[in-house]
């Protein structure tokens, strides 16, 4: 994805920066995170938490690319 290369169109970069988890997904993440810290996750819950963490990582990379793109943007 080359996040340091700012080659996204400015409008798309702005949309990426506005993207976020829904309140429901954020609440679920917090719930699972707390259960994980307490050592109380089921295998299914661990898989859900892993999926949310992976999605958060991908979103962070895309946001970095979007930020770089906007710095390089002329519009």
PQR file with spaces between the fields and no chain letter, atoms N, CA, C, O and H, PARSE charges and radii, in Angstrom:
ATOM       1  N    UNK     1       0.820   -1.202    0.000 -0.4000 1.5000
ATOM       2  CA   UNK     1       0.000    0.000    0.000 -0.0000 2.0000
ATOM       3  C    UNK     1       0.859    1.259    0.000  0.5500 1.7000
ATOM       4  O    UNK     1       0.381    2.338   -0.350 -0.5500 1.4000
ATOM       5  N    UNK     2       2.111    1.129    0.386 -0.4000 1.5000
ATOM       6  CA   UNK     2       3.048    2.248    0.392 -0.0000 2.0000
ATOM       7  C    UNK     2       2.439    3.501    1.028  0.5500 1.7000
ATOM       8  O    UNK     2       2.194    4.486    0.331 -0.5500 1.4000
ATOM       9  H    UNK     2       2.500    0.253    0.671  0.4000 1.0000
ATOM      10  N    UNK     3       2.194    3.477    2.328 -0.4000 1.5000
ATOM      11  CA   UNK     3       1.509    4.600    2.980 -0.0000 2.0000
ATOM      12  C    UNK     3       2.253    5.925    2.876  0.5500 1.7000
ATOM      13  O    UNK     3       1.634    6.986    2.959 -0.5500 1.4000
ATOM      14  H    UNK     3       2.393    2.677    2.894  0.4000 1.0000
ATOM      15  N    UNK     4       3.555    5.879    2.699 -0.4000 1.5000
ATOM      16  CA   UNK     4       4.293    7.145    2.615 -0.0000 2.0000
ATOM      17  C    UNK     4       4.176    7.806    1.246  0.5500 1.7000
ATOM      18  O    UNK     4       4.524    8.976    1.089 -0.5500 1.4000
ATOM      19  H    UNK     4       4.057    5.017    2.632  0.4000 1.0000
ATOM      20  N    UNK     5       3.689    7.066    0.260 -0.4000 1.5000
ATOM      21  CA   UNK     5       3.511    7.644   -1.072 -0.0000 2.0000
ATOM      22  C    UNK     5       2.127    8.271   -1.161  0.5500 1.7000
ATOM      23  O    UNK     5       1.112    7.575   -1.114 -0.5500 1.4000
ATOM      24  H    UNK     5       3.406    6.116    0.388  0.4000 1.0000
ATOM      25  N    UNK     6       2.097    9.562   -1.288 -0.4000 1.5000
ATOM      26  CA   UNK     6       0.834   10.291   -1.332 -0.0000 2.0000
ATOM      27  C    UNK     6       0.291   10.406   -2.734  0.5500 1.7000
ATOM      28  O    UNK     6       0.366   11.468   -3.352 -0.5500 1.4000
ATOM      29  H    UNK     6       2.921   10.128   -1.326  0.4000 1.0000
ATOM      30  N    UNK     7      -0.256    9.314   -3.239 -0.4000 1.5000
ATOM      31  CA   UNK     7      -0.718    9.314   -4.619 -0.0000 2.0000
ATOM      32  C    UNK     7      -2.226    9.081   -4.766  0.5500 1.7000
ATOM      33  O    UNK     7      -2.699    8.681   -5.830 -0.5500 1.4000
ATOM      34  H    UNK     7      -0.316    8.452   -2.737  0.4000 1.0000
ATOM      35  N    UNK     8      -2.964    9.331   -3.703 -0.4000 1.5000
ATOM      36  CA   UNK     8      -4.426    9.196   -3.774 -0.0000 2.0000
ATOM      37  C    UNK     8      -5.055   10.519   -4.192  0.5500 1.7000
ATOM      38  O    UNK     8      -4.544   11.584   -3.848 -0.5500 1.4000
ATOM      39  H    UNK     8      -2.580    9.656   -2.839  0.4000 1.0000
ATOM      40  N    UNK     9      -6.156   10.460   -4.929 -0.4000 1.5000
ATOM      41  CA   UNK     9      -6.877   11.702   -5.214 -0.0000 2.0000
ATOM      42  C    UNK     9      -7.329   12.362   -3.904  0.5500 1.7000
ATOM      43  O    UNK     9      -7.688   11.673   -2.949 -0.5500 1.4000
ATOM      44  H    UNK     9      -6.572    9.594   -5.209  0.4000 1.0000
ATOM      45  N    UNK    10      -7.308   13.682   -3.868 -0.4000 1.5000
ATOM      46  CA   UNK    10      -7.607   14.427   -2.639 -0.0000 2.0000
ATOM      47  C    UNK    10      -8.991   14.101   -2.079  0.5500 1.7000
ATOM      48  O    UNK    10      -9.145   13.935   -0.869 -0.5500 1.4000
ATOM      49  H    UNK    10      -7.016   14.242   -4.644  0.4000 1.0000
ATOM      50  N    UNK    11      -9.991   14.009   -2.942 -0.4000 1.5000
ATOM      51  CA   UNK    11     -11.348   13.728   -2.456 -0.0000 2.0000
ATOM      52  C    UNK    11     -11.413   12.362   -1.790  0.5500 1.7000
ATOM      53  O    UNK    11     -12.061   12.207   -0.756 -0.5500 1.4000
ATOM      54  H    UNK    11      -9.867   14.144   -3.925  0.4000 1.0000
ATOM      55  N    UNK    12     -10.746   11.371   -2.373 -0.4000 1.5000
ATOM      56  CA   UNK    12     -10.737   10.030   -1.791 -0.0000 2.0000
ATOM      57  C    UNK    12      -9.958   10.032   -0.480  0.5500 1.7000
ATOM      58  O    UNK    12     -10.355    9.372    0.481 -0.5500 1.4000
ATOM      59  H    UNK    12     -10.219   11.498   -3.214  0.4000 1.0000
ATOM      60  N    UNK    13      -8.859   10.766   -0.438 -0.4000 1.5000
ATOM      61  CA   UNK    13      -8.069   10.855    0.792 -0.0000 2.0000
ATOM      62  C    UNK    13      -8.909   11.440    1.921  0.5500 1.7000
ATOM      63  O    UNK    13      -8.839   10.960    3.052 -0.5500 1.4000
ATOM      64  H    UNK    13      -8.537   11.301   -1.219  0.4000 1.0000
ATOM      65  N    UNK    14      -9.694   12.460    1.632 -0.4000 1.5000
ATOM      66  CA   UNK    14     -10.561   13.056    2.663 -0.0000 2.0000
ATOM      67  C    UNK    14     -11.600   12.058    3.156  0.5500 1.7000
ATOM      68  O    UNK    14     -11.909   12.021    4.347 -0.5500 1.4000
ATOM      69  H    UNK    14      -9.751   12.850    0.713  0.4000 1.0000
ATOM      70  N    UNK    15     -12.140   11.250    2.248 -0.4000 1.5000
ATOM      71  CA   UNK    15     -13.104   10.226    2.649 -0.0000 2.0000
ATOM      72  C    UNK    15     -12.452    9.196    3.566  0.5500 1.7000
ATOM      73  O    UNK    15     -13.055    8.769    4.550 -0.5500 1.4000
ATOM      74  H    UNK    15     -11.889   11.280    1.280  0.4000 1.0000
ATOM      75  N    UNK    16     -11.238    8.803    3.251 -0.4000 1.5000
ATOM      76  CA   UNK    16     -10.533    7.842    4.103 -0.0000 2.0000
ATOM      77  C    UNK    16     -10.292    8.405    5.497  0.5500 1.7000
ATOM      78  O    UNK    16     -10.431    7.692    6.491 -0.5500 1.4000
ATOM      79  H    UNK    16     -10.747    9.151    2.452  0.4000 1.0000
ATOM      80  N    UNK    17      -9.932    9.681    5.572 -0.4000 1.5000
ATOM      81  CA   UNK    17      -9.682   10.286    6.877 -0.0000 2.0000
ATOM      82  C    UNK    17     -10.957   10.389    7.711  0.5500 1.7000
ATOM      83  O    UNK    17     -10.897   10.429    8.940 -0.5500 1.4000
ATOM      84  H    UNK    17      -9.819   10.260    4.765  0.4000 1.0000
ATOM      85  N    UNK    18     -12.093   10.431    7.053 -0.4000 1.5000
ATOM      86  CA   UNK    18     -13.372   10.509    7.771 -0.0000 2.0000
ATOM      87  C    UNK    18     -13.896    9.129    8.171  0.5500 1.7000
ATOM      88  O    UNK    18     -14.809    9.023    8.989 -0.5500 1.4000
ATOM      89  H    UNK    18     -12.142   10.398    6.054  0.4000 1.0000
ATOM      90  N    UNK    19     -13.318    8.074    7.593 -0.4000 1.5000
ATOM      91  CA   UNK    19     -13.788    6.716    7.878 -0.0000 2.0000
ATOM      92  C    UNK    19     -13.453    6.328    9.316  0.5500 1.7000
ATOM      93  O    UNK    19     -12.388    6.664    9.835 -0.5500 1.4000
ATOM      94  H    UNK    19     -12.576    8.160    6.928  0.4000 1.0000
ATOM      95  N    UNK    20     -14.373    5.621    9.939 -0.4000 1.5000
ATOM      96  CA   UNK    20     -14.140    5.166   11.304 -0.0000 2.0000
ATOM      97  C    UNK    20     -15.060    3.987   11.585  0.5500 1.7000
ATOM      98  O    UNK    20     -15.964    3.686   10.805 -0.5500 1.4000
ATOM      99  H    UNK    20     -15.238    5.348    9.517  0.4000 1.0000
ATOM     100  N    UNK    21     -14.818    3.334   12.693 -0.4000 1.5000
ATOM     101  CA   UNK    21     -15.691    2.243   13.114 -0.0000 2.0000
ATOM     102  C    UNK    21     -17.037    2.800   13.554  0.5500 1.7000
ATOM     103  O    UNK    21     -17.136    3.934   14.023 -0.5500 1.4000
ATOM     104  H    UNK    21     -14.084    3.578   13.326  0.4000 1.0000
ATOM     105  N    UNK    22     -18.057    1.991   13.394 -0.4000 1.5000
ATOM     106  CA   UNK    22     -19.381    2.392   13.877 -0.0000 2.0000
ATOM     107  C    UNK    22     -19.353    2.369   15.405  0.5500 1.7000
ATOM     108  O    UNK    22     -18.504    1.705   16.000 -0.5500 1.4000
ATOM     109  H    UNK    22     -17.976    1.070   13.013  0.4000 1.0000
ATOM     110  N    UNK    23     -20.276    3.090   16.041 -0.4000 1.5000
ATOM     111  CA   UNK    23     -20.342    3.032   17.506 -0.0000 2.0000
ATOM     112  C    UNK    23     -20.522    1.605   18.032  0.5500 1.7000
ATOM     113  O    UNK    23     -19.985    1.256   19.083 -0.5500 1.4000
ATOM     114  H    UNK    23     -20.965    3.630   15.558  0.4000 1.0000
ATOM     115  N    UNK    24     -21.268    0.795   17.308 -0.4000 1.5000
ATOM     116  CA   UNK    24     -21.482   -0.598   17.718 -0.0000 2.0000
ATOM     117  C    UNK    24     -20.168   -1.383   17.673  0.5500 1.7000
ATOM     118  O    UNK    24     -19.850   -2.127   18.601 -0.5500 1.4000
ATOM     119  H    UNK    24     -21.704    1.079   16.454  0.4000 1.0000
ATOM     120  N    UNK    25     -19.409   -1.212   16.583 -0.4000 1.5000
ATOM     121  CA   UNK    25     -18.129   -1.908   16.469 -0.0000 2.0000
ATOM     122  C    UNK    25     -17.138   -1.415   17.517  0.5500 1.7000
ATOM     123  O    UNK    25     -16.385   -2.210   18.080 -0.5500 1.4000
ATOM     124  H    UNK    25     -19.668   -0.608   15.829  0.4000 1.0000
ATOM     125  N    UNK    26     -17.131   -0.126   17.778 -0.4000 1.5000
ATOM     126  CA   UNK    26     -16.215    0.435   18.787 -0.0000 2.0000
ATOM     127  C    UNK    26     -16.564   -0.114   20.180  0.5500 1.7000
ATOM     128  O    UNK    26     -15.668   -0.460   20.950 -0.5500 1.4000
ATOM     129  H    UNK    26     -17.742    0.520   17.320  0.4000 1.0000
ATOM     130  N    UNK    27     -17.847   -0.191   20.499 -0.4000 1.5000
ATOM     131  CA   UNK    27     -18.273   -0.735   21.793 -0.0000 2.0000
ATOM     132  C    UNK    27     -17.885   -2.208   21.907  0.5500 1.7000
ATOM     133  O    UNK    27     -17.448   -2.662   22.964 -0.5500 1.4000
ATOM     134  H    UNK    27     -18.575    0.090   19.874  0.4000 1.0000
ATOM     135  N    UNK    28     -18.047   -2.945   20.818 -0.4000 1.5000
ATOM     136  CA   UNK    28     -17.679   -4.363   20.834 -0.0000 2.0000
ATOM     137  C    UNK    28     -16.177   -4.515   21.037  0.5500 1.7000
ATOM     138  O    UNK    28     -15.733   -5.382   21.790 -0.5500 1.4000
ATOM     139  H    UNK    28     -18.402   -2.576   19.959  0.4000 1.0000
ATOM     140  N    UNK    29     -15.394   -3.671   20.364 -0.4000 1.5000
ATOM     141  CA   UNK    29     -13.943   -3.706   20.540 -0.0000 2.0000
ATOM     142  C    UNK    29     -13.574   -3.469   22.014  0.5500 1.7000
ATOM     143  O    UNK    29     -12.755   -4.195   22.577 -0.5500 1.4000
ATOM     144  H    UNK    29     -15.755   -2.967   19.753  0.4000 1.0000
ATOM     145  N    UNK    30     -14.173   -2.468   22.618 -0.4000 1.5000
ATOM     146  CA   UNK    30     -13.869   -2.157   24.019 -0.0000 2.0000
ATOM     147  C    UNK    30     -14.253   -3.318   24.934  0.5500 1.7000
ATOM     148  O    UNK    30     -13.526   -3.657   25.868 -0.5500 1.4000
ATOM     149  H    UNK    30     -14.838   -1.879   22.160  0.4000 1.0000
ATOM     150  N    UNK    31     -15.398   -3.916   24.651 -0.4000 1.5000
ATOM     151  CA   UNK    31     -15.851   -5.067   25.451 -0.0000 2.0000
ATOM     152  C    UNK    31     -14.872   -6.237   25.330  0.5500 1.7000
ATOM     153  O    UNK    31     -14.478   -6.839   26.329 -0.5500 1.4000
ATOM     154  H    UNK    31     -15.989   -3.641   23.892  0.4000 1.0000
ATOM     155  N    UNK    32     -14.489   -6.546   24.095 -0.4000 1.5000
ATOM     156  CA   UNK    32     -13.572   -7.657   23.874 -0.0000 2.0000
ATOM     157  C    UNK    32     -12.183   -7.368   24.437  0.5500 1.7000
ATOM     158  O    UNK    32     -11.525   -8.263   24.966 -0.5500 1.4000
ATOM     159  H    UNK    32     -14.810   -6.057   23.284  0.4000 1.0000
ATOM     160  N    UNK    33     -11.749   -6.141   24.323 -0.4000 1.5000
ATOM     161  CA   UNK    33     -10.446   -5.750   24.852 -0.0000 2.0000
ATOM     162  C    UNK    33     -10.396   -5.931   26.363  0.5500 1.7000
ATOM     163  O    UNK    33      -9.413   -6.431   26.909 -0.5500 1.4000
ATOM     164  H    UNK    33     -12.284   -5.414   23.893  0.4000 1.0000
ATOM     165  N    UNK    34     -11.465   -5.520   27.026 -0.4000 1.5000
ATOM     166  CA   UNK    34     -11.531   -5.682   28.483 -0.0000 2.0000
ATOM     167  C    UNK    34     -11.519   -7.160   28.873  0.5500 1.7000
ATOM     168  O    UNK    34     -10.805   -7.564   29.791 -0.5500 1.4000
ATOM     169  H    UNK    34     -12.264   -5.115   26.582  0.4000 1.0000
ATOM     170  N    UNK    35     -12.318   -7.960   28.165 -0.4000 1.5000
ATOM     171  CA   UNK    35     -12.344   -9.395   28.458 -0.0000 2.0000
ATOM     172  C    UNK    35     -10.979  -10.035   28.204  0.5500 1.7000
ATOM     173  O    UNK    35     -10.568  -10.945   28.923 -0.5500 1.4000
ATOM     174  H    UNK    35     -12.898   -7.632   27.420  0.4000 1.0000
ATOM     175  N    UNK    36     -10.288   -9.554   27.183 -0.4000 1.5000
ATOM     176  CA   UNK    36      -8.957  -10.083   26.880 -0.0000 2.0000
ATOM     177  C    UNK    36      -7.985   -9.783   28.008  0.5500 1.7000
ATOM     178  O    UNK    36      -7.203  -10.647   28.404 -0.5500 1.4000
ATOM     179  H    UNK    36     -10.622   -8.814   26.599  0.4000 1.0000
ATOM     180  N    UNK    37      -8.032   -8.572   28.524 -0.4000 1.5000
ATOM     181  CA   UNK    37      -7.147   -8.191   29.621 -0.0000 2.0000
ATOM     182  C    UNK    37      -7.416   -9.025   30.868  0.5500 1.7000
ATOM     183  O    UNK    37      -6.519   -9.264   31.676 -0.5500 1.4000
ATOM     184  H    UNK    37      -8.668   -7.870   28.203  0.4000 1.0000
ATOM     185  N    UNK    38      -8.653   -9.461   31.011 -0.4000 1.5000
ATOM     186  CA   UNK    38      -9.020  -10.288   32.164 -0.0000 2.0000
ATOM     187  C    UNK    38      -8.803  -11.780   31.896  0.5500 1.7000
ATOM     188  O    UNK    38      -9.000  -12.611   32.782 -0.5500 1.4000
ATOM     189  H    UNK    38      -9.382   -9.267   30.355  0.4000 1.0000
ATOM     190  N    UNK    39      -8.397  -12.108   30.670 -0.4000 1.5000
ATOM     191  CA   UNK    39      -8.179  -13.507   30.309 -0.0000 2.0000
ATOM     192  C    UNK    39      -9.465  -14.289   30.161  0.5500 1.7000
ATOM     193  O    UNK    39      -9.488  -15.492   30.424 -0.5500 1.4000
ATOM     194  H    UNK    39      -8.237  -11.433   29.950  0.4000 1.0000
ATOM     195  N    UNK    40     -10.535  -13.635   29.745 -0.4000 1.5000
ATOM     196  CA   UNK    40     -11.847  -14.271   29.695 -0.0000 2.0000
ATOM     197  C    UNK    40     -12.420  -14.415   28.282  0.5500 1.7000
ATOM     198  O    UNK    40     -13.625  -14.621   28.132 -0.5500 1.4000
ATOM     199  H    UNK    40     -10.516  -12.658   29.531  0.4000 1.0000
ATOM     200  N    UNK    41     -11.585  -14.312   27.246 -0.4000 1.5000
ATOM     201  CA   UNK    41     -12.089  -14.422   25.876 -0.0000 2.0000
ATOM     202  C    UNK    41     -12.321  -15.877   25.479  0.5500 1.7000
ATOM     203  O    UNK    41     -11.522  -16.758   25.796 -0.5500 1.4000
ATOM     204  H    UNK    41     -10.607  -14.144   27.368  0.4000 1.0000
ATOM     205  N    UNK    42     -13.420  -16.108   24.787 -0.4000 1.5000
ATOM     206  CA   UNK    42     -13.627  -17.405   24.150 -0.0000 2.0000
ATOM     207  C    UNK    42     -12.827  -17.397   22.838  0.5500 1.7000
ATOM     208  O    UNK    42     -12.332  -16.353   22.414 -0.5500 1.4000
ATOM     209  H    UNK    42     -14.069  -15.393   24.530  0.4000 1.0000
ATOM     210  N    UNK    43     -12.710  -18.544   22.215 -0.4000 1.5000
ATOM     211  CA   UNK    43     -12.004  -18.630   20.934 -0.0000 2.0000
ATOM     212  C    UNK    43     -12.694  -17.757   19.876  0.5500 1.7000
ATOM     213  O    UNK    43     -12.029  -17.090   19.084 -0.5500 1.4000
ATOM     214  H    UNK    43     -13.112  -19.392   22.560  0.4000 1.0000
ATOM     215  N    UNK    44     -14.007  -17.770   19.871 -0.4000 1.5000
ATOM     216  CA   UNK    44     -14.763  -16.953   18.909 -0.0000 2.0000
ATOM     217  C    UNK    44     -14.540  -15.465   19.165  0.5500 1.7000
ATOM     218  O    UNK    44     -14.377  -14.689   18.224 -0.5500 1.4000
ATOM     219  H    UNK    44     -14.548  -18.312   20.514  0.4000 1.0000
ATOM     220  N    UNK    45     -14.534  -15.071   20.423 -0.4000 1.5000
ATOM     221  CA   UNK    45     -14.310  -13.669   20.765 -0.0000 2.0000
ATOM     222  C    UNK    45     -12.883  -13.241   20.419  0.5500 1.7000
ATOM     223  O    UNK    45     -12.665  -12.105   19.997 -0.5500 1.4000
ATOM     224  H    UNK    45     -14.667  -15.702   21.188  0.4000 1.0000
ATOM     225  N    UNK    46     -11.917  -14.135   20.592 -0.4000 1.5000
ATOM     226  CA   UNK    46     -10.547  -13.821   20.223 -0.0000 2.0000
ATOM     227  C    UNK    46     -10.457  -13.576   18.726  0.5500 1.7000
ATOM     228  O    UNK    46      -9.776  -12.648   18.289 -0.5500 1.4000
ATOM     229  H    UNK    46     -12.095  -15.058   20.934  0.4000 1.0000
ATOM     230  N    UNK    47     -11.135  -14.395   17.940 -0.4000 1.5000
ATOM     231  CA   UNK    47     -11.149  -14.220   16.485 -0.0000 2.0000
ATOM     232  C    UNK    47     -11.795  -12.882   16.118  0.5500 1.7000
ATOM     233  O    UNK    47     -11.314  -12.190   15.221 -0.5500 1.4000
ATOM     234  H    UNK    47     -11.688  -15.149   18.295  0.4000 1.0000
ATOM     235  N    UNK    48     -12.881  -12.514   16.805 -0.4000 1.5000
ATOM     236  CA   UNK    48     -13.532  -11.227   16.548 -0.0000 2.0000
ATOM     237  C    UNK    48     -12.597  -10.067   16.878  0.5500 1.7000
ATOM     238  O    UNK    48     -12.497   -9.107   16.114 -0.5500 1.4000
ATOM     239  H    UNK    48     -13.272  -13.076   17.533  0.4000 1.0000
ATOM     240  N    UNK    49     -11.918  -10.160   18.012 -0.4000 1.5000
ATOM     241  CA   UNK    49     -10.987   -9.110   18.409 -0.0000 2.0000
ATOM     242  C    UNK    49      -9.838   -9.012   17.411  0.5500 1.7000
ATOM     243  O    UNK    49      -9.439   -7.912   17.031 -0.5500 1.4000
ATOM     244  H    UNK    49     -12.000  -10.940   18.632  0.4000 1.0000
ATOM     245  N    UNK    50      -9.311  -10.141   16.990 -0.4000 1.5000
ATOM     246  CA   UNK    50      -8.239  -10.141   15.988 -0.0000 2.0000
ATOM     247  C    UNK    50      -8.691   -9.466   14.698  0.5500 1.7000
ATOM     248  O    UNK    50      -7.938   -8.699   14.098 -0.5500 1.4000
ATOM     249  H    UNK    50      -9.636  -11.035   17.299  0.4000 1.0000
ATOM     250  N    UNK    51      -9.919   -9.750   14.272 -0.4000 1.5000
ATOM     251  CA   UNK    51     -10.456   -9.116   13.061 -0.0000 2.0000
ATOM     252  C    UNK    51     -10.567   -7.598   13.230  0.5500 1.7000
ATOM     253  O    UNK    51     -10.219   -6.843   12.322 -0.5500 1.4000
ATOM     254  H    UNK    51     -10.531  -10.373   14.760  0.4000 1.0000
ATOM     255  N    UNK    52     -11.044   -7.160   14.380 -0.4000 1.5000
ATOM     256  CA   UNK    52     -11.161   -5.726   14.631 -0.0000 2.0000
ATOM     257  C    UNK    52      -9.791   -5.055   14.681  0.5500 1.7000
ATOM     258  O    UNK    52      -9.626   -3.942   14.181 -0.5500 1.4000
ATOM     259  H    UNK    52     -11.326   -7.773   15.117  0.4000 1.0000
ATOM     260  N    UNK    53      -8.818   -5.718   15.275 -0.4000 1.5000
ATOM     261  CA   UNK    53      -7.470   -5.161   15.338 -0.0000 2.0000
ATOM     262  C    UNK    53      -6.836   -5.086   13.951  0.5500 1.7000
ATOM     263  O    UNK    53      -6.147   -4.118   13.630 -0.5500 1.4000
ATOM     264  H    UNK    53      -8.952   -6.622   15.681  0.4000 1.0000
ATOM     265  N    UNK    54      -7.068   -6.105   13.136 -0.4000 1.5000
ATOM     266  CA   UNK    54      -6.555   -6.081   11.767 -0.0000 2.0000
ATOM     267  C    UNK    54      -7.200   -4.949   10.969  0.5500 1.7000
ATOM     268  O    UNK    54      -6.515   -4.226   10.246 -0.5500 1.4000
ATOM     269  H    UNK    54      -7.628   -6.892   13.396  0.4000 1.0000
ATOM     270  N    UNK    55      -8.501   -4.799   11.101 -0.4000 1.5000
ATOM     271  CA   UNK    55      -9.193   -3.710   10.402 -0.0000 2.0000
ATOM     272  C    UNK    55      -8.662   -2.355   10.859  0.5500 1.7000
ATOM     273  O    UNK    55      -8.503   -1.447   10.043 -0.5500 1.4000
ATOM     274  H    UNK    55      -9.057   -5.386   11.689  0.4000 1.0000
ATOM     275  N    UNK    56      -8.388   -2.212   12.142 -0.4000 1.5000
ATOM     276  CA   UNK    56      -7.852   -0.961   12.668 -0.0000 2.0000
ATOM     277  C    UNK    56      -6.453   -0.696   12.104  0.5500 1.7000
ATOM     278  O    UNK    56      -6.121    0.446   11.785 -0.5500 1.4000
ATOM     279  H    UNK    56      -8.516   -2.950   12.804  0.4000 1.0000
ATOM     280  N    UNK    57      -5.641   -1.733   11.980 -0.4000 1.5000
ATOM     281  CA   UNK    57      -4.306   -1.582   11.394 -0.0000 2.0000
ATOM     282  C    UNK    57      -4.386   -1.123    9.940  0.5500 1.7000
ATOM     283  O    UNK    57      -3.659   -0.220    9.529 -0.5500 1.4000
ATOM     284  H    UNK    57      -5.910   -2.660   12.238  0.4000 1.0000
ATOM     285  N    UNK    58      -5.265   -1.745    9.171 -0.4000 1.5000
ATOM     286  CA   UNK    58      -5.432   -1.378    7.764 -0.0000 2.0000
ATOM     287  C    UNK    58      -5.918    0.069    7.656  0.5500 1.7000
ATOM     288  O    UNK    58      -5.433    0.831    6.820 -0.5500 1.4000
ATOM     289  H    UNK    58      -5.856   -2.480    9.505  0.4000 1.0000
ATOM     290  N    UNK    59      -6.863    0.435    8.493 -0.4000 1.5000
ATOM     291  CA   UNK    59      -7.372    1.803    8.484 -0.0000 2.0000
ATOM     292  C    UNK    59      -6.269    2.797    8.834  0.5500 1.7000
ATOM     293  O    UNK    59      -6.210    3.878    8.247 -0.5500 1.4000
ATOM     294  H    UNK    59      -7.256   -0.185    9.173  0.4000 1.0000
ATOM     295  N    UNK    60      -5.405    2.457    9.766 -0.4000 1.5000
ATOM     296  CA   UNK    60      -4.296    3.342   10.132 -0.0000 2.0000
ATOM     297  C    UNK    60      -3.337    3.537    8.959  0.5500 1.7000
ATOM     298  O    UNK    60      -2.853    4.644    8.724 -0.5500 1.4000
ATOM     299  H    UNK    60      -5.452    1.579   10.243  0.4000 1.0000
ATOM     300  N    UNK    61      -3.066    2.467    8.230 -0.4000 1.5000
ATOM     301  CA   UNK    61      -2.193    2.568    7.062 -0.0000 2.0000
ATOM     302  C    UNK    61      -2.836    3.441    5.993  0.5500 1.7000
ATOM     303  O    UNK    61      -2.175    4.299    5.407 -0.5500 1.4000
ATOM     304  H    UNK    61      -3.459    1.567    8.420  0.4000 1.0000
ATOM     305  N    UNK    62      -4.123    3.225    5.739 -0.4000 1.5000
ATOM     306  CA   UNK    62      -4.824    4.024    4.737 -0.0000 2.0000
ATOM     307  C    UNK    62      -4.895    5.498    5.146  0.5500 1.7000
ATOM     308  O    UNK    62      -4.789    6.385    4.299 -0.5500 1.4000
ATOM     309  H    UNK    62      -4.660    2.529    6.215  0.4000 1.0000
ATOM     310  N    UNK    63      -5.071    5.755    6.429 -0.4000 1.5000
ATOM     311  CA   UNK    63      -5.091    7.151    6.898 -0.0000 2.0000
ATOM     312  C    UNK    63      -3.731    7.810    6.706  0.5500 1.7000
ATOM     313  O    UNK    63      -3.657    8.985    6.346 -0.5500 1.4000
ATOM     314  H    UNK    63      -5.157    5.035    7.118  0.4000 1.0000
ATOM     315  N    UNK    64      -2.656    7.065    6.942 -0.4000 1.5000
ATOM     316  CA   UNK    64      -1.320    7.607    6.730 -0.0000 2.0000
ATOM     317  C    UNK    64      -1.126    7.964    5.259  0.5500 1.7000
ATOM     318  O    UNK    64      -0.575    9.017    4.939 -0.5500 1.4000
ATOM     319  H    UNK    64      -2.716    6.111    7.235  0.4000 1.0000
ATOM     320  N    UNK    65      -1.575    7.095    4.376 -0.4000 1.5000
ATOM     321  CA   UNK    65      -1.476    7.352    2.943 -0.0000 2.0000
ATOM     322  C    UNK    65      -2.347    8.548    2.559  0.5500 1.7000
ATOM     323  O    UNK    65      -1.941    9.376    1.744 -0.5500 1.4000
ATOM     324  H    UNK    65      -2.022    6.240    4.636  0.4000 1.0000
ATOM     325  N    UNK    66      -3.525    8.640    3.136 -0.4000 1.5000
ATOM     326  CA   UNK    66      -4.417    9.767    2.852 -0.0000 2.0000
ATOM     327  C    UNK    66      -3.796   11.078    3.311  0.5500 1.7000
ATOM     328  O    UNK    66      -3.859   12.079    2.598 -0.5500 1.4000
ATOM     329  H    UNK    66      -3.855    7.967    3.798  0.4000 1.0000
ATOM     330  N    UNK    67      -3.203   11.078    4.490 -0.4000 1.5000
ATOM     331  CA   UNK    67      -2.562   12.283    5.016 -0.0000 2.0000
ATOM     332  C    UNK    67      -1.415   12.711    4.107  0.5500 1.7000
ATOM     333  O    UNK    67      -1.270   13.893    3.796 -0.5500 1.4000
ATOM     334  H    UNK    67      -3.153   10.264    5.069  0.4000 1.0000
ATOM     335  N    UNK    68      -0.609   11.757    3.688 -0.4000 1.5000
ATOM     336  CA   UNK    68       0.492   12.050    2.777 -0.0000 2.0000
ATOM     337  C    UNK    68      -0.032   12.581    1.449  0.5500 1.7000
ATOM     338  O    UNK    68       0.541   13.500    0.864 -0.5500 1.4000
ATOM     339  H    UNK    68      -0.727   10.797    3.941  0.4000 1.0000
ATOM     340  N    UNK    69      -1.110   12.000    0.987 -0.4000 1.5000
ATOM     341  CA   UNK    69      -1.701   12.443   -0.288 -0.0000 2.0000
ATOM     342  C    UNK    69      -2.191   13.874   -0.208  0.5500 1.7000
ATOM     343  O    UNK    69      -2.009   14.649   -1.147 -0.5500 1.4000
ATOM     344  H    UNK    69      -1.576   11.253    1.462  0.4000 1.0000
ATOM     345  N    UNK    70      -2.811   14.229    0.903 -0.4000 1.5000
ATOM     346  CA   UNK    70      -3.317   15.592    1.043 -0.0000 2.0000
ATOM     347  C    UNK    70      -2.171   16.606    1.157  0.5500 1.7000
ATOM     348  O    UNK    70      -2.300   17.743    0.703 -0.5500 1.4000
ATOM     349  H    UNK    70      -2.959   13.600    1.666  0.4000 1.0000
ATOM     350  N    UNK    71      -1.073   16.200    1.750 -0.4000 1.5000
ATOM     351  CA   UNK    71       0.095   17.096    1.824 -0.0000 2.0000
ATOM     352  C    UNK    71       0.646   17.365    0.435  0.5500 1.7000
ATOM     353  O    UNK    71       1.169   18.448    0.169 -0.5500 1.4000
ATOM     354  H    UNK    71      -0.968   15.276    2.119  0.4000 1.0000
ATOM     355  N    UNK    72       0.530   16.373   -0.460 -0.4000 1.5000
ATOM     356  CA   UNK    72       1.045   16.499   -1.818 -0.0000 2.0000
ATOM     357  C    UNK    72       0.006   17.061   -2.785  0.5500 1.7000
ATOM     358  O    UNK    72       0.326   17.348   -3.939 -0.5500 1.4000
ATOM     359  H    UNK    72       0.105   15.494   -0.244  0.4000 1.0000
ATOM     360  N    UNK    73      -1.222   17.219   -2.328 -0.4000 1.5000
ATOM     361  CA   UNK    73      -2.328   17.630   -3.193 -0.0000 2.0000
ATOM     362  C    UNK    73      -2.235   19.104   -3.568  0.5500 1.7000
ATOM     363  O    UNK    73      -1.760   19.948   -2.808 -0.5500 1.4000
ATOM     364  H    UNK    73      -1.482   16.987   -1.391  0.4000 1.0000
ATOM     365  N    UNK    74      -2.713   19.367   -4.777 -0.4000 1.5000
ATOM     366  CA   UNK    74      -2.766   20.756   -5.246 -0.0000 2.0000
ATOM     367  C    UNK    74      -4.193   21.300   -5.211  0.5500 1.7000
ATOM     368  O    UNK    74      -4.416   22.471   -5.516 -0.5500 1.4000
ATOM     369  H    UNK    74      -3.100   18.681   -5.394  0.4000 1.0000
ATOM     370  N    UNK    75      -5.192   20.430   -4.830 -0.4000 1.5000
ATOM     371  CA   UNK    75      -6.575   20.925   -4.783 -0.0000 2.0000
ATOM     372  C    UNK    75      -7.147   20.875   -3.408  0.5500 1.7000
ATOM     373  O    UNK    75      -8.300   21.257   -3.204 -0.5500 1.4000
ATOM     374  H    UNK    75      -5.010   19.478   -4.583  0.4000 1.0000
